[in-house]
Amino acid sequence: MKKLFSFMSLLYIFLLISGSVFANGERTFSLGGASSWSYAETRRSITEVRSIRPQPVLLLSSAPVTSISGYSAAAGVLGNFSALTEPSLDMAISFDERLSSLYRDNIGNYRVNAPPDIETVARSLARAGTGAALFGTGGMNGIGPITIEPINSNALFAPNNRIRDFTIEFWLYPLNLENGEKIISWAALKNAGGNFIVQQIQCIASRNKLQWSFINFFTSTNEANHLNIEFSGNIPIVPKTWSHHLIRFDANTGMIEYIVDGVSEAISYTTPSGRESSFVNGEVHTPVIGTSGVFMLGENYTGLIDEFKIHNVCAGRSSVQKYPASGGRMETMAIDLGDSSSRVVRIDVSGGRTGINGNSVSNEYRQNGRFRFDDDSEINFFIRSSDNPYLLNSAQWVSFTPGAAVNIRGRYVQIAADFYPSADGETSPYLEQVHLVYIPGEPPLPPRNVTAVAVDGAVELRWRHSPNENTAGYLVYYSAVRGELFGNDASLGLSPVNVGLVNSLYVDGLRNGTLYYFRIAAYDHITGTEIYNVGEFSAEVTARPLSGLRLSDLYP
């Protein structure tokens, strides 16, 4: 207790010298804009983009989510098929790197070689992430291809691998889609009974559709027989428009299916009968990979390709929307407002929604109000607070409307925002700036109407309570020397005396004939701690104990 008194003594010497340290009026803490988004500590499916507004904004990430929850560009389950998840990835080429020479397989199973004349387009033109690969400008004489070859035995297309389930997917943005443009090809040499045959996968443009062929790719169990499978899409591909293409193979039934923009376009079976396999109607032919196999991407093709991936599962039907339907979330780190019981009065927000129309980015901008848009995209905002930073995580989130009055108290606050895309997944809301407007916390006001009545060897103090509801108690200061307030005569101990939440005190053990000076300060404390937040002094009162004085004489 003596250490506490000593600390409080030093504190109030400082306050007497320096004056009040508490400021009146509003202050602002800003996030985003020129203040950066460094306080946006937690970002789930949220990315920072510079091309929408003069300063960076936060919006939903269009890049596929690399977690076991699935991808925004290809996720979901159909029947017994698998969702596309990170563990299922065999190859993932995003084309987000600034230079084509830096393109890489993010899984590390394949080597990517891109000619230097292939360009990376900006985010505004890409389907997902921050870039896409641009191939050629001259039709059949265009630039390309990118070559992709396995570099370890973990690769699905490594030599001598027998593949079970697989999925191949990519995004396509053709400029014209002329007949004969080759989107994807793969070729390897296969030893078939001492004779080498060529294995091929080809995806070629024909009459504004993609035609797929698998030559000598599917092999019987004893590798004596090979099947050739060919099919094409039903609906013409629209030039200068992104479309999602997915090939999936189920080794249990022999089904190979072509899906465009989430819609099934063609189904074949790799069985001798050409029908779905069962215990009755025969075996399934599955791929056995030959040697020297290489993918070629964008050979004699003019347009964009984005997010080229291979998975080692037969995927569920793809959800091809640009932004994840589950949305994303941003949470700030703890923001220290400096004083306990600081009061947040409102939170101003600017932002909007953005989508890509053709080759341009369209924006809708607003300040404050509800961030809900006509296409069902929206941002919902939350705040929580505490005077103790260690208790902040257990505080309850409270929703708020930007620009409207709020009444949140605490030294530490956190802000969260939930982002949701439009109904079709093609538009994302974005956050430009957040201005948290608050009034710094002030300790309780001093008690009022303090009186001091002297008696024999003591003084009776009385006062009216501080008007602040959060007052936790009072410190009573006394001294026989004006201006010091740190006496040691009283039986109660050294000044100041912590008397708790009362409004009177009998101070005995004082010397008769000595004039004593008294002041009282109210305090609250930081939630969950014993740390005091002490307010200013009351008006000073004096009293002189005298021999023979009795309270009964003063209060008959």
Order of alpha helices (4+ residues) and beta strands (2+ residues): alpha-beta-beta-beta-beta-beta-beta-beta-beta-beta-beta-beta-beta-beta-beta-beta-beta-beta-beta-beta-beta-beta-beta-beta-beta-beta-beta-beta-beta-beta-beta-beta-beta-beta-beta-beta-beta-beta-beta-alpha
